[in-house]
Amino acid sequence: MPLPDCAIPTPALPLCSPTDAMQRVLRQLCEALLSEGCAQGVTTQDGRLCWHLGPTMFRAQGRCGAFSRYRLTQDSIEIARDHGWQPADLEDVLSSIDAPEAALAALRTDLTRTAELDDLNHQQIPRPPRRHQLGVAQMERALHEGHPYHPCYKARSGFSDTDHLRFGPEAGQRFRLIGLLFHHDLIQQNLPDDDFWSRELGQQEWNRIQGIAADQSIDLGTGGFALLPIHPWQWDQLAQDPLIPAWQSGGQLVMIGEIGDHYSATQSVRTLMNADQPQRAHVKTAMTMRNTSSLRTLIPETVAVAPVISDWLVKVIAADPLLQHDYPLTLLPEYAGIIAGRGTALEGHLAAIWRQSPASLGLADNQMMPFNALSLTEGDGQPLIAPWIATHGRDRWLAQLIETAVLPVWHLMVAHGIGLEAHGQNLILQHDNGWPTGIIARDFHDGVEYVAPLLSRPELCPDLAAIDPVFATAPLDRFHALACGDGLRELVMDTLFVFNLADLSDLMQRQFDLPESRFWQRLRARLDRYAADHGQAQRMAALAPFAPQIHAESLITRKIDPDRTGAYRHLIDNPLATAKDS
């Protein structure tokens, strides 16, 4: 049976105005609670969705879309009160959730702060009226919307208003990193060669830093001290941590002030792009800031192995003609990682990873678009991709998008047993005036997983334990190695479909007269043809991507039940299961 094409249509989501940021937070909170099965007694009455949170009843205009993603109409959420219906507010919903008070208090803070920072953007930061012609660097700043599913899409816990305007991507401010010199006993690093710093910083700046070190009788060579640049906000947060002055007084840490080029934040906030020389690396920094559901520090075990993971992917792609020609997959490899304080209370809080920048690929900036921009709507209510659809045609454009964006990631999973965390922020669409021509992937150190028995070239798989002994005894499913194909499928389908292309399929139903059922029917047909063309039917079936129900990550449940043991996941209906016969 196909997906229901529509109940009550939900309008496009324009950029929020200062008056409706809290309404967006409320809408996305209710959508997430419904999608993750946190509500009870979900029914349709009088053309509206109705549900209970505990004894309290709510209703709203909306529908249940692909992958059990609920889509509610903003400003339509009501609560049953005093024998009638009244507009609901955030506190009405929060007070009805059965969760520990501490978790609710933290959630309340993050939701409120999200609305405040969204409002602050509207008050302080002008935005372009149309964004489809912007380059990828400009788009990193112009994507004001944040996460389309998570209600804490701009929480940035720990940021003051000043911090937000200085270090958030939207304002596009430039700043320099803070240089820390750590004794080698506190450092774990993986650098490509001895010329790393002179190449990254420029010889003149590297000479200056070496001079500062020499003036303090510090050896920056092998066996002495090592340089770690960190985010200036992070230094402000950690400078008074007891470990920092202890290391300083013990002669194990020296802060040398601002170093290197100026940077500005990308949409992830913690990953920084070089504002002076864009072709130089993006630097992913550790930040003790919570956004959506995660603290934005770096997983300690993944920092030093980052270059090895990227090298592995490069080799796998180079050895596969299909990934070279038929389904080309371009990578932005991570090639250096440094972390300080392993095994201490600040583990993961002092780290950086260097990644090739989009500008280094030699493509025009306006031929690259962050993938999560495709489902957005402009302030005038028009989809960002509307000019592209008008130029190329809806059906041709969608078919080409599936060909260039889905099949490379899908082939890597099915044929090679390797999964990418392919959410919209990690993918960049290469295009020619909106016509999809390729896909660029990034962020691999903690976003690549594999199943050893499914690897097509097991001899290429790196021995991570040679870099960090923790990998020798780590159980499956803790880091990159998974126990079975279910986890691999869940990673790829969660990030590429459930919380990514499902937003595009919703947009195309609302704005381009393409029912979601037809969207997923077309994608399913192309995946079936891929398997038949390349003899991959058996391997694809083993991953069970077309099961009637699959698991998805429970993002809001992680916030309201933070002490749960086990995985945060819930069952959802899979539109690909029925798409073949629809």
Disulfide bonds with the S-S distance in Angstrom:
none
